[in-house]
Amino acid sequence: MLIPLSWLSEYVDITLPPDELAHRLTMGGIEVGDVITRGGWDGCVVGYVRATRPHPNADTLTLCEVDPGDGPPLEVVCGAPNVAAGQKICFARPGVTLLNMHTGRREELKPARIRGVVSEGMICSEAELEISDEHEGIIVLPDDAVVGAALDDVLGDTFLELELTPNRGDCLSMLGVAREIGALTGQQVRVPEIAYAESAAPVSELAKVSIADPDLCLRYTASVITGITIGQSPHWLQDRLIRAGLRPINNVVDVTNYVMLEFNQPLHAFDLDTVTDRHVVVRRATAGEKFTTLDEVERTLNSDNLLIADPAQAIGIGGVMGGANSEITPATKNMLLESATFHNLNNRRTATELNLRTEASLRFEKGLRPELAPIALRRATLLILETAGGVAAGGIIDVFPAGDEPVTPVPLTVARLRQLLGMDLDIARAESVLGSLGITTRRTGPDSLEADPPYWRSDIAIEEDLIEEVVRIIGYDEVPTTMLSSPIPYHQGNEMTALKDELRDALTAAGMQETISYPLVGPDDLARLNRDGHEAKPLLRVANPMSAEQDVLRPTLAASILNTLAYNQGHNDGGFRLFELGRAFIPQDSGLMRNLLPVERELVAGVMSGPRYDANWLSGSDSLDFFDLTGTLTTSLERMGVTTLYQSADDPLFHPGRCASIAVAGAQPVDVGTVGELHPDIRDAFDLGTDPVIYFELRLDDLLTAARGEENAENRFQSLSRFPAANRDLALVVPENVPASQVQRLIERVRLVERAELFDVYSGENVPEGTRSLAFRIRFRAPDRTLTNEDVNRAVNGLTRVLEREAGATIRG
Amino acid sequence: MTNFRALTRRRAAAYNFVPTIVLQNAIVSQPSVESPSAASIATLTNQALKELDAVSDPDGAEQWRVSYLGRRGQITGVLRSIPQLDPDQRREVGAQANQAKNALEEALARRIRELAEAELAAAGALDVTLPGRPVITGRLHPTTQIVREICGAFIAMGFSVVEGPEVELDHYNFEMLNIPAGHPARDMWNSLWVDYVNEEGQQPMLLRTHTSPMQARVMEAQDPPVRVIVPGKCYRYEATDATHEWHFYQIEGLAVAEGITFANLKGTLYEFARRVFGPDRQIRFRCDYFPFVEPGVDMSISNFVDPATGKRPINRDEDWIEIMGAGMVHPRVLEGVGYDPQRYTGFAFGMGPERIGMLKYGIDDIRHFYRNDVRFLRQF
């Protein structure tokens, strides 16, 4: 909404500089996005074109004799097609600084020889004055402009560009903003005159209105004016509309727009002679009914759209746009002026469905008070009589089905003010602030009052609304600043939130970089993961995606993190260790329960690929591999008190034979996820280079269950033995199909074994075909004594027997 | 080969015994040829110290020790001869001779240490400027860091963290927040709707446009008092640019109890602003509109030029920077969850951690956050 201060000041005295005014409005809730100043044309004046003649050397140029008001006429060359003798124009003398249309810069205007004739100045277009981009023709000023007057005084203005919140539709009007300024600066608001001379003939004899659907049309008022003359509006009216950003059309339509900008009430004028039986019927459309709006577009309606009709046909869409069949034309003599109140949500739906958000619907959808309709009607009737002549019928038509119901006053008490704001405000202060906003109040007790919601505000219905009115005008700085003093409520700690934080800390400490990505992926991403092309699980899609590449709520984090890896490989060198904690979405429509939200499964996924280290002088630069990731996971989860078990698994996502399920050790191992080297096909589908890509995904709900069990079972202090340990290295020859973890478990189960560490894996020469050598460093310790050599030997012998029996292992000679 | 490091350790032990041995010997020793004097002891000491300076290896040091402090050494000889002196000289010369012996022992120890240090330095000097052995660490995503910092400020004020669903029902995202279907205020939140139509032909699910639905969910699940903070992802159907993302985080706060006032809201947010943006921070409120609060406000933090540095604390050319919306919980929201709005009052607020991170760290484009370029992520 663009508010020209030149127009606004008709309703309230503006006592503050524009920037200060904008600040005060913004603090009070009417945000001023920008203060735009038009003017600063020092040296430009109103000129008068006394005569014109063709340029001797150019067909498209005109030589003009311009009277600058303070000296002899000057000869000026003008290229605009619309220049003519007798015009008042914007004249710039040499020496003035203006926008040069050729260079795009502000430059000093110099006398110039144009096709052999010296031009002693310039007649300006809107573009040169930086009012708009319009450069086709010059600006023609109204005839009453005083020749020689400074252009700043004629065309200059300051505009407030408002960014309104939806509740303050009242400030889509000059009077709304004026009332706001009145309250903020202590100025009186001047409401324009609305009384006019009425003829003896009552309006009821000239036209009739019926409301068939009072749920959608709350009030319909109308006046009738006969014998009007359609023509151009007076200059002042056109000028104001233009400044506010509207295009003048004719005197009647301009008045309806003017009053809309003045009072916020949209109005519509019908050519009364086109209305069958002079009877307006407000009714719902029939489903599929066709109607051609003013913009010559035929629209198909549904039965929730409200029409303004006559007994024969529709003549307008209520509160949205009128019809071509009943519009005001140059030939119109008699008119019916509509000022109605439509149901805001229905109006909004119709405008949205028809994709026709007009200035009218923009106001109706915010909700207008029915009390406003007759006031604006009278104001517009008055101005039409002034600008288009004619005679107004006696009285107005006023169909107001709910009109008998009194408006409920809104209460306000000092106690509630204190309860809500935490400050003491006496009732007189509240009364005075509300009064400054034009709100009528009455005392209902020593510390209470009631207020009548004013006819221009539709956002004041409850006590809290009044409290906001009071505090926003006095300013929030006046409210004290105090700490909460109520008791701190008890909340059960959120285990999942805590687990996620712990995991993030553990993984970052172990070298992984956290990432966060969009949870929407595309069908292509999922196809790349689905190597077998097997039937995809049901997915949750977005009905109105931002793009086709982001229309599925991800069922896995894999696509996201692989894309993140691909992006980084394209922008950075080096190895990557990335993880993300996020949600996967699994629809759960049982068909029985309605509106069942999807399961949002918390996952952590991660990926490693590329050289293990950046090039350096101490370590090699092998590629990160499977064991880098399992090592990282084991360490990270261990830090959280969780012991992990890996077991060979099959998953089409991974390289055959290089995939493991991850379980949490415990009485009942709990499967929590998968880790593996990405299948080369998938790696290539995501364009992830030639190094192995290792990926894992853990389900946090399962991890939480497992970790909870672990804590109860094992998180107990174990006393530290005071006695020394004995180490023995043992090389075992084991059949190839026996997993190392099984051998390790067997060893660690033996009495006195404190710990076993696998330090060598070997197959090849000296080791029989089908077997491999696993070398363990085994630490023995007793809690209560120093072990003797014999103790250890006995333990090793026992160990050897167990390993032979359970795993077919032999000691390597 | 003996080295000085070994020598220092051995000597340190040996010297503890030397004086005792010397004194025992002195009692049974033979008389000396010359009578020592103060002058001769001083000359001898100076000569010994001069010679010690020239010593450069363990063997030389041992020779020097034998020559002066050994059983037949010159200082030892002086000490042995003291019993032969006149009783009146004995005390003075004896004291001086003992002093000389101590001084030489100390000088020897010092010299050996010096030589040992020089030997270490010569043998194993490192180029200490070589890069260290690489240890890989990761970092938390900047959003995680900011969310933690912000939540931490509120946790310190008795708030608890709760989380909620990202796919939400229209009912919680809008209806329960006093934003009925078709209400013009819905224009404030362009939504991404889930492609799911229920039996009534409605599309009831969307990606939540704010964390505010958790206000209703939390209050439905418990009786007052409530004091929670809700971090989480939100989504809007919006074109992205340097300051807009369609996917972003929000942190919602809600406190409801008897006696909670707007003054408490100011106090709580003032404390938050100081913790996150520094102790000199001022805050300011202006009227704003959110359908689920009344009165509704927008909070700004001060960003005045610091006279000491001539700079603004936040690198933006504004005295005040808006960082969040807030207000007193609307009575209709309280009624909707079955709280009595005449008895209970509360405040709610919501802020974007990315924006706060951008202000704190001077990040110029919100799109950096979820592009996940490690060059960006590693800066935090």
Interface residues (C-beta under 8 A of the other chain):
Chain A: T26 M27 G28 G29 E31 T165 P166 N167 R168 N344 L345 R348 R349 E365 K366 R418 Q419 L420 L421 G422 M423 I462 E464 D465 I467 E468 V471 R472 Y476 D477 V479 P480 T481 T482 M483 L484 S485 S486 P487 I488 P489 H491 G493 N494 M496 T497 D501 R504 D505 L507 T508 A509 A510 G511 M512 Q513 E514 T515 I516 S517 Y518 P519 L520 L540 R541 V542 A543 N544 P545 M546 L553 T564 Y567 N568 H571 N572 F576 R577 L578 F579 R583 F585 P587 D589 R594 N595 L597 P598 E600 Y613 D614 N616 W617 L618 S619
Chain B: L130 P131 R133 P134 V135 I136 T137 G138 R139 L140 H141 T143 T144 R148 M157 G158 S160 V161 V162 E163 P165 E166 V167 E168 L169 H171 P180 A181 G182 H183 P184 A185 D187 M188 L192 W193 V194 D195 Y196 N198 E199 E200 Q203 P204 M205 L207 P224 P225 V226 R227 V228 K233 Y237 W246 H247 A255 A257 E258 G259 I260 T261 F262 A263 N264 K266 G267 T268 Y270 E271 R284 F285 R286 C287 D288 Y289 P291 E294 P295 G296 V297 M328 H330 P331 T345 F369 Y370 R371 N372 D373 V374 R375 L377 R378
